[in-house]
Amino acid sequence: FVPDARFEEVKKFVKSGVFGSYNYDELMGSLEGNEGFGQADYFLVGKDFPSYLECQEKVDEAYCDQKRWTRMSIMNTAGSSKFSSDRTIQEYARDIWNIIPVELP
């Protein structure tokens, strides 16, 4: 794996202190060192970075068209019921806790 030059540039930018005086050693260690569950870049951020940038360009393009962005946002929210916390709690109540919801008037 050869890191994308843009990924290296971003890491250098973070290390420069531009985001404040916070110590970013732990973050950098997880990307470069022997950390992150015992190995550098455990989540393969560097490997996925070029595709992340490509996707972000598409997001930026969509956001510039406010009508399209609004529609996408509404459709995304409307379609997220399968992943909603309300559904999860209902399933826990029914399947794990064996309780019946209280009907509100």
Secondary structure, DSSP 8 states (H G I E B T S, - for coil): ----HHHHHHHHHHHTTTT-S---HHHHHHHHSS-TTTSTTTT-HHHHHHHHHHHHHHHHHHHHSHHHHHHHHHHHHHTTGGG-HHHHHHHIIIIIS--------
